Amino acid sequence: MPFSSIKHSRFTIKAGVRSHSLIALLMSVLAVGTCSPVFAQTGETEASAKMPQVELDTSKGKIILELNPEKAPKTVANFLSYVKSGHYNGTIFHRVIPDFMIQGGGLDAQMKERDTKPPIVNEGGNGLKNDKYSIAMARTQVPDSATSQFFINTKDNDFLNRSSRSAGYAVFGRVVKGLGVVDAISKTKTTSRASGDVPGMQMRDVPVEPITIKSAKIL
């Protein structure tokens, strides 16, 4: 993941057969290029009337996301469909790597991956950058493989942007409130845990204390 786990091998950030390992992602996207900036990185702001907001109520506090359907229509529609279905409720941030990103949206506290809808087209070339506090889709090394897992960048990760050598990871919004919550999650202590889906597989960078998305709702 960020490698599909960012989803498990979707840049995420989940390791193993269905895992989308972040480490894998790092290995595969070191040459990613840049895109023109669209989102400002200044603290907590008011949302545009045309940009939907989603609240993630986590065990560490609330995070409010502002999504950009103009730049990432398919990705935003996909994310909102998972929010509406309740898919994210009870999932955890299963991969946390300091000074990189926090990933979630696919596994429960037993480290089991939830069923997903078909993968979507990678909108990584939409001009939005993987800047600090932006939210992007996790996927495998296959560009068009993102489903439900997402990650929040905790630093500027230019190498994850689309370039002539990489399809990039599609950014579709940003955190507008709860920056401190994101920071707190990024600093949590991690360990390795057994996968709930693949016997014998160990997943790395898993928070010692589960960080749960208690609910996700559209504001």
Secondary structure, 3 states (H helix, E strand, C coil): CCEECCCCEECCECCCCCCCEHHHHHHHCCCCECCCCCCCCCCCCCCCCCCCEEEEEECCEEEEEEECCCCCHHHHHHHHHHHHHCCCCCEEEEEEECCCEEEEEEEECCCCECCCCCCECCCCCCCCCCCCCEEEECCCCCCCCECCCEEEECCCCHHHECECCECCCCEEEEEEECHHHHHHHHCCCEEEEECCCCCCCEEEEEECCCCEEEEEEEC
